Amino acid sequence: MLRKYPFAPGAIHHVYSRGVAKLPICKEETDYWRFMQGLCLFNDVASTSSILWHIERNRRRLTMNVLKEYVVQQGRKRDPLVRVLAYCMMGNHYHLLLEEIREGGITQFMRKLGTGYASYFNKKHSRTGVLFQSRFRNILVDDERYLQYLLVYINVLNPIGIIEQNWKEEGIQNIEEALAFAESYQFSSHQDYLGKRGSLILDKGILTELLPTPDAYANLVKSVLEEKKYRAIEHLTLE
């Protein structure tokens, strides 16, 4: 089936999927970390969908620090399929902001990520069958202003939904409390953009130019929340 928004090198897409029948795709904290580890390791032409299993078998408990050691000890330059500009893992869905940097890169990356994670999740939680609801969905992001708003939507507004479920209809009731919660949430790239964590996953690409400092990013986040600018990107959120 042809996609409404075909992939092409240089194009940025919001990529999204949820669990089949809206069921969880993460049940425990280790599941979130495993997905994030996949975002790192599967983004390499040479990687296979079983690479995380092999590392875990050889090194026992797999953490982001163990992963960093593995990447460093590989001693070779990685050959990425995509540029991961942002990500957020939630209980029953995920959001990614991806730039295609080689022909077919997003498709290859998502196939390895989906296959590898579903295999891990099914084995760990003693289940069978499809994990994700149909194939992943995507929408082209070709406006720099919308790109920045979407970054805030992915990094901040998704986690905020845990404590303010009606933010779309009613706005954020307590912005300072919401920002504090988003900053404590470990499974999005918000902490990385705030400069509070280094990332094995991200390559910010054009967002490095648009948001050159953590303060520039923090100011953007506050502006989007206070002025409800997220309403301008409803067509990009795939809800």
N, C-alpha and C positions, 0 to 999 in steps of 0.2 A: 504494500500500500504506500502510495506516495505521500510525503509529508506536506502539510500546508506551508510550512516554512523550511525549505530544504537547507541543508548544511552546506557551507562553503568556507574555505580558508579566509580568515580575517573577520568572520561574522561572529557575533556574541549572541548566545541563546540562554534563556531561562529554561532549565531542564528540571522536570518535576515528576515524581511518581509517588503512589501511596500503596499500602498493603491491600491485597485482594479483599473485597468486601469491607474495606476500611479497618481490617484487623492489624494488630501491631506488627511492625517490622523490627522493633527493638523492645525487648522485654526487661533487659538488665543493663546496667551501666556498661558492662563489657561489650555488649552488642553495639552500642554507639561508638565505642573506641574502635571496634573491629571494622565498622563501616568507614571510619575516618582513616584507618590504616590502609584500607583498600583504595581510598581516594589518592593516597600517596603512591603506593606500589603499582597499582594497575595503570597508572599514567606513564607508561614506558613501553615502547614498541616491543622490547624483548621480554616483558613480563608475561606470565601465564596466569590463568585463573586459580591455580593451585599454589602460587608463590607464598601466600601467607601461611598456608598449612605447612609447607616445607620449613619456613623459618621457625614457626612455633614448635614443630617437631624437634628441630635441632637446638633450640634455645629455650625450650619450655615456655614460661609465661611471656606472652608477647605484649610489650608496652610501647608507647611512642618513643621512649628513650632507647629501647632495644632496636626499634625500627631505625632510629637515627644512626645508631652504631652500625647496623647492617648496611645502610646506604653509604656511609663513609667508607666502610671496609670493602665495599664492592670495588672501589678503586677505578671506576670507569664513569664516563660522563653519561648521564641518563638521556634518553631520547624520547621526550614527552609526546603524547598524542594530542593533548589539549592544553590550554591554559585554564587552570581553575582559579577564577577570580573571587569566588565566594561560595560558601556552603552552609547548610543548616540541616541537622538531623533532628527529627521529632519522633514521637512514639510510633506513629503510623504512616509517616511520609517524610520525604526529604526534598530540599530545594538546592539546586546547583546553578551557578552562573559560570558558563563555560564559553571559551573562545576556541573555535576550530583553528588549528595552526598547521594542519596537514590534511590532505584529502582523505575523507573517511575517518578522521581522528575521533570525533565525538561518538560515532557509531561503534567503533572498535573499543573505545574506552568504556562506554556504557555496557557493552556486551560482557566485557571481562568483569566489570564491577558488579553487575547484576548476577551473573552466573556464580562468581566467587562468593559473594555475600549470601546468596540464597542457599548455596550448598552448605556453608558454615551454619547458617541459622537453622535450617532443617535438621541437620545432624545434631546440633546442640540441644534443640528443643523437641526432638523426637517427633518431627512432623514430616509429611510428604506433600508433594504438589506444588503448585505455583505460589510464590510469595508475593509478587507484585501484581497490581491490577493492570492487566494488558501491558503494552509496551510503554516505555517512558514517553512523556509528552514534552514538547518544546515550543518556544515562541521566540521570534527574532526580536532583539533589542537594538534598535538602530538610531537612538537618540541619546546624547550624552546626559542630558538632564534626567531623562527617565531611567537611564542606567544607574545614576547615583541614587535615585529614589528606590529603585528596585534593590540595590545593595542594602539599604536600610530595612526594607521589607523582609529580605531574606535573613539578615544578621540579627535584627532587633525585634521586629514586630511578630515574627513567628514565636520566639520564646515568650514574649510578653503575653501572647494568647493563653499561656498556661495560667497566668494570674488574673488576666482581664479578658475573659472570653468574648466580650461584646465590644471590643475596641473598634471594630469596623463600623458598627452602627452608632456607638455613643462617643467615640473618641477615647483617648487615654485619660482616665480619671485622675491618676496621680503620676505625673511624668517622672518626678524624681525617684519614686519607688519603682516605677517600671524600668527606668534606666539602670538602677542598681541591680534589679533582678536580671536584666539582659546581660549586664557585665559579669554576673556570677555564672551564667550559663556557659558550660564548657564545650558544647557540641555545635557551635556555629563559629564563623570566622570573625565575630565581633571583637573578641579579645586581641586577635592578631592586628586588626585595623587600629585598635586603640594603642598599640605598641606594648601591650602587656604580655605578649607571648610570641615567640618565633614559630614559624610554620614550615613544616616539611611539605605541605600540600599546596600552598598558594603561590601563584605568580600573578601579581596584581595588574600587570599590563598597563593599559591606558588609565586605570584608576590611580596608578602611582603619580601620573601627571595631574589628574583632576583633583586628587586628595593627597597632596605631597607630605602632609604631616598628620600625626594622630589628632592634633587639635583641630585641623581642618575637617577631619572625619567626624569628630565629636560634635563640632558645630553643625555639620550637616544633619547628623542624627537628631539633635535637639530641634533644629528648624523643621525637619520633616514631621516630627511628632507634634510640635506646638501648633504648626500651621496646617496640619492634616494634609500634607502634600501627597501622602500615599493614595489619596483618592484619585490622583491624576494617572495612576498606573493600574487601575483595576483590570484593564485589558491585557496586562502582562502577568497577572498573578495566577492564572490557570485554576482558579478555585471553582 
